[in-house]
Amino acid sequence: MNATPRSLLVKNAHMLVTMDAERREIADGGLYIEGNRIVAVGPTSELPKTADDVLDMLGHLVIPGLVNTHHHMYQSLTRAVPAAQNAELFGWLTNLYKIWAHLTPEMISVSTTTAMAELLLSGCTTSSDHLYIYPNGSRLDDSIAAAREIGMRFHAARGSMSVGQKDGGLPPDSVVEKEDAILKDSQRLIEAYHDEGRYAMLRVVVAPCSPFSVSRELMRDSAALARQYGVSLHTHLAENVNDVAYSREKFGMTPAEYAQDLGWVGHDVWHAHCVQLDKPGIELFARTGTGVAHCPCSNMRLASGIAPIRAMRDAGVPVGLGVDGSASNDGAQMVAEVRQALLLQRVGFGPDAMTAREALEIATLGGAKVLNRDDIGALAPGMAADFVSFDLSQPAFAGALHDPVAALVFCAPSQVATSVIDGKVVVKEGRLTTVDLRAAVERHNTLAGELANAAH
C-alpha cells in the first residue's frame, strides 16, 4: 500500500503570482501541495491550516519557477576569455573551439553543477542544456548525474557536430563526431533516461548543434529519431546575419526555409535565438507551433541584433527565455534575463513593446510551452510543485511594494530566498540545500585554470 504523500503548506505571501488562466495575483496568498503536485491555490485563509511542512512566506513575492530554454553549461568554464571578448558569433566560436577541445568528463559534471546553482539561485527551476561537444570521453550522462544531485528539473539536449572545417563547417575536425555514432548515442540516451510522464524531472532532447556544423542528412535523421521516440528537437537558427548568409550560400534557402525542408518545424521543435528570423519565417513558426528560445543578453554580447519578439508574440509564435552559454552572456541569472528581454524589446520597438508581466509570462508559461510541457510554468491545481520566493525587504525592492510583480522585473535582479522543485526545498533562506556550493565553485575554478592551460 502506497504511503500518503507528504504535504506542504505555503502561506502568507505578500503576493502570489499564479500565471494560471486568469493570471491571478493573490495578496496574502498560498499553496497547498501533496507530494510533487499542487492541490490548492488561493488566499491563505481559504487553504488548509496544517500540513506536514509549512513555509511562511510573509513579506515575500511567490511566483512559478522560471524556465530556461537554452544554455551551454560547460561554457561557464570559459567566461570572459580575452580572445573571445570582442568577436561576433563565428569569430567567437572559432576562438573557443580550440579551448573546448580539452574538456573532460569531470569538467562537464562540475560546470553543470555550477551553472545550475547559478540558475537555481536566480529563480530557475527547469532548465534545458545543449551539450554538443564530447571530447576526451565526455558524455551527456555527466550532465544528467549532476542535475540529479542538485535537484533541478532538466531537459538534457544531446547536441552534436559532424561537419568539420575540412568539409566546409565551422568547428575543427578534432571535435566532430561520426553521424552514425551520434544517432546511436542519442537513441541510447533516450532509452536510458527519457521520462515522458507528467512531472518528469528528466527528459532527453535530440539537438544537432546548428546548420553550419552538421549535415542535412543528420538533421533529417535526427528529426526522424526524435519523432520515433516522441521527444523534442532543438538547434540554433538565424542567430545573426552571417548565419543567414551561410544558409543562403550553402543551401539556397533562408534558415526558416531550411528548417521547414528538413522537417524541423512543429510543436515538438524549438530553435535558439532566431534574431534574424524574417516575416515569412515568423509566419511559418506561428502556423506550425514552432518555438523560439530568446537569449537577449547573449544576442547583445555578440552584437547579433534584436530578435523581433514583439512580432513573434503577436503572430502567435511560442517564445521562451534562455540565458545561453556562460561564455556569451557571461552569466546565468534568470531574473536578469527577464529584465533584459523587456528592456531590449523597448530599445528596438518602443516603450510599449513589452510589459513587465509579459516578460515574466515568457519566462514561465512561455518556456513551458517551448519545452512542450503543460505541467510547469503556472501555480494551479494539478501543476508541478515548482515555485520560488523573493524577499521583498531587500534594498532592490525599496519603494516598489505597491507593485512587487513589476518590481521584480524593473528593479535590480534579485536572488531567491526559497526554491521548491518537485515539492522539495532546494534553496532555503537563499542557500542551496543539495550541494556544497563553495566546494563546487572552488573545484570549478581549478578545472577552468587547467582547461585554459591545456589550450596553450
VENRA-V348816 format. One record per backbone hydrogen bond with DSSP energy under -0.5 kcal/mol. NH is the residue of the N-H (numbers start at 1). CO is the residue of the C=O. E is the energy in kcal/mol with one decimal. If there is no record, write none. Layout:
# VENRA-V348816
((NH CO E) (NH CO E))
This chain:
# VENRA-V348816
((8 33 -2.6) (9 53 -2.7) (10 8 -0.5) (10 31 -2.9) (11 9 -0.5) (11 55 -2.3) (13 29 -2.4) (14 57 -0.9) (14 60 -1.3) (15 60 -1.4) (16 26 -1.9) (17 15 -0.5) (17 62 -3.0) (18 16 -0.6) (18 24 -2.6) (19 24 -0.5) (23 20 -1.6) (26 16 -2.9) (27 25 -0.6) (28 13 -0.9) (28 14 -0.7) (29 13 -1.1) (29 26 -0.9) (30 42 -2.2) (31 10 -1.8) (32 40 -2.5) (33 8 -2.9) (34 37 -2.2) (35 6 -3.2) (37 34 -1.8) (38 383 -2.8) (39 32 -3.1) (40 32 -1.8) (42 30 -1.9) (44 28 -3.1) (46 43 -1.9) (47 44 -1.5) (53 7 -1.4) (55 9 -3.0) (56 54 -0.5) (57 11 -3.3) (57 55 -0.7) (59 12 -0.5) (60 57 -2.2) (61 390 -2.4) (62 15 -2.6) (62 60 -0.5) (63 388 -2.3) (65 386 -1.3) (66 123 -2.8) (67 363 -3.0) (68 66 -0.5) (68 126 -2.8) (69 67 -0.6) (69 321 -3.3) (75 72 -1.6) (76 73 -1.8) (77 74 -1.8) (78 75 -1.9) (79 76 -0.6) (81 78 -0.8) (84 81 -2.0) (85 82 -1.2) (87 84 -0.7) (92 88 -3.1) (93 89 -2.7) (94 90 -2.3) (95 91 -2.0) (96 92 -1.4) (97 93 -2.9) (98 94 -0.7) (99 96 -1.2) (100 96 -2.7) (101 97 -1.6) (102 99 -2.1) (103 100 -1.9) (105 136 -0.5) (108 104 -2.0) (109 105 -2.3) (110 106 -3.0) (111 107 -2.3) (112 108 -1.7) (113 109 -2.0) (114 110 -2.4) (115 111 -2.7) (116 112 -2.7) (117 113 -2.3) (118 114 -2.1) (119 115 -2.1) (120 116 -3.1) (121 117 -2.4) (122 118 -0.6) (122 119 -1.1) (123 120 -1.5) (124 119 -2.3) (125 66 -2.6) (126 66 -1.6) (127 153 -2.4) (128 68 -2.3) (129 155 -1.9) (130 71 -3.2) (131 129 -0.9) (131 157 -1.7) (132 130 -0.7) (137 134 -0.5) (138 135 -1.7) (142 139 -1.4) (143 139 -0.6) (143 140 -0.7) (144 140 -2.2) (145 141 -2.3) (146 142 -1.3) (147 143 -2.4) (148 144 -2.1) (149 145 -1.8) (150 146 -2.1) (151 147 -2.1) (152 147 -1.3) (153 125 -2.0) (154 201 -3.0) (155 127 -2.5) (156 154 -0.6) (156 203 -2.5) (157 129 -2.6) (157 155 -0.7) (158 156 -0.7) (158 205 -3.1) (159 131 -2.3) (159 157 -1.5) (160 207 -0.7) (162 213 -2.5) (163 213 -2.4) (164 162 -0.7) (165 171 -1.3) (167 164 -1.3) (168 165 -1.7) (169 164 -2.7) (170 212 -1.5) (171 163 -0.5) (175 172 -1.7) (176 173 -1.0) (177 161 -2.9) (182 178 -1.9) (183 179 -2.2) (184 180 -2.1) (185 181 -2.4) (186 182 -2.4) (187 183 -2.2) (188 184 -2.1) (189 185 -2.5) (190 186 -2.1) (191 187 -2.5) (192 188 -2.0) (193 189 -2.6) (194 189 -0.7) (194 190 -1.3) (195 202 -1.6) (196 194 -0.5) (200 197 -1.4) (203 154 -2.1) (205 156 -2.5) (206 232 -2.3) (207 158 -2.0) (207 205 -0.6) (209 160 -2.8) (211 236 -0.5) (213 210 -1.8) (214 210 -0.9) (219 215 -1.9) (220 216 -2.2) (221 217 -2.9) (222 218 -2.6) (223 219 -1.9) (224 220 -2.1) (225 221 -2.4) (226 222 -2.7) (227 223 -2.1) (228 224 -1.8) (229 225 -1.6) (230 226 -1.1) (231 226 -2.4) (233 268 -2.7) (234 206 -1.8) (235 270 -1.1) (236 209 -1.5) (237 272 -1.9) (244 240 -1.8) (245 241 -2.5) (246 242 -2.5) (247 243 -1.9) (248 244 -2.3) (249 245 -2.5) (250 246 -3.1) (251 247 -2.3) (252 247 -0.6) (252 248 -1.0) (253 247 -1.1) (258 254 -2.5) (259 255 -2.5) (260 256 -2.3) (261 257 -2.4) (262 258 -1.4) (263 260 -1.3) (264 259 -3.2) (265 263 -0.6) (269 266 -1.8) (270 233 -2.0) (271 291 -2.5) (272 235 -2.8) (273 293 -2.8) (274 237 -2.1) (274 272 -1.4) (276 238 -2.8) (277 274 -1.3) (282 278 -2.6) (283 279 -2.5) (284 280 -2.2) (285 281 -2.6) (286 282 -2.5) (287 283 -2.3) (288 284 -1.9) (289 285 -1.2) (290 285 -1.7) (291 269 -2.7) (292 318 -2.0) (293 271 -2.5) (294 292 -0.7) (294 320 -3.1) (299 295 -2.4) (300 296 -2.0) (301 297 -2.7) (302 298 -2.3) (303 300 -1.3) (304 299 -2.6) (305 299 -0.8) (307 305 -0.6) (309 307 -2.5) (312 308 -2.3) (313 309 -3.1) (314 310 -2.4) (315 311 -1.7) (316 312 -1.2) (316 313 -0.5) (317 312 -2.7) (320 292 -2.7) (321 67 -0.6) (322 294 -2.6) (323 70 -0.7) (324 70 -2.5) (326 72 -0.8) (328 325 -1.9) (334 332 -0.8) (335 122 -0.7) (337 333 -1.7) (338 334 -2.2) (339 335 -2.3) (340 336 -2.5) (341 337 -2.2) (342 338 -1.8) (343 339 -2.4) (344 340 -2.9) (345 341 -1.8) (346 342 -1.6) (347 343 -2.1) (348 344 -2.2) (349 345 -2.9) (350 346 -1.8) (353 350 -1.9) (359 355 -2.1) (360 356 -2.0) (361 357 -2.0) (362 358 -2.3) (363 359 -1.5) (364 360 -0.6) (364 361 -1.0) (366 361 -2.8) (367 362 -0.9) (368 364 -2.2) (369 365 -2.4) (370 366 -2.3) (371 367 -2.0) (372 369 -1.5) (373 368 -2.8) (379 18 -3.3) (380 378 -0.8) (382 38 -3.1) (383 380 -2.3) (384 375 -3.0) (385 36 -2.3) (386 384 -2.1) (387 420 -2.0) (388 63 -2.4) (389 418 -2.3) (390 61 -2.3) (392 59 -2.3) (392 390 -0.7) (394 391 -1.5) (397 394 -1.8) (398 395 -1.4) (400 397 -2.3) (403 400 -1.7) (404 401 -0.6) (407 403 -2.2) (408 404 -1.8) (409 405 -0.8) (409 406 -0.7) (410 406 -3.1) (411 407 -2.3) (416 121 -2.6) (417 389 -3.0) (418 389 -1.3) (419 427 -2.1) (420 387 -2.9) (421 424 -2.6) (423 385 -2.3) (424 421 -1.9) (426 419 -3.1) (426 424 -0.6) (427 419 -1.8) (428 431 -2.7) (430 417 -2.8) (431 428 -1.6) (433 426 -2.8) (434 426 -0.6) (437 435 -1.2) (440 436 -2.1) (441 437 -2.7) (442 438 -2.1) (443 439 -2.3) (444 440 -2.5) (445 441 -2.5) (446 442 -1.7) (447 443 -2.5) (448 444 -2.5) (449 445 -1.8) (450 446 -2.0) (451 447 -2.6) (452 448 -2.2) (453 449 -2.3) (454 450 -2.2) (455 451 -1.2) (456 453 -1.2))
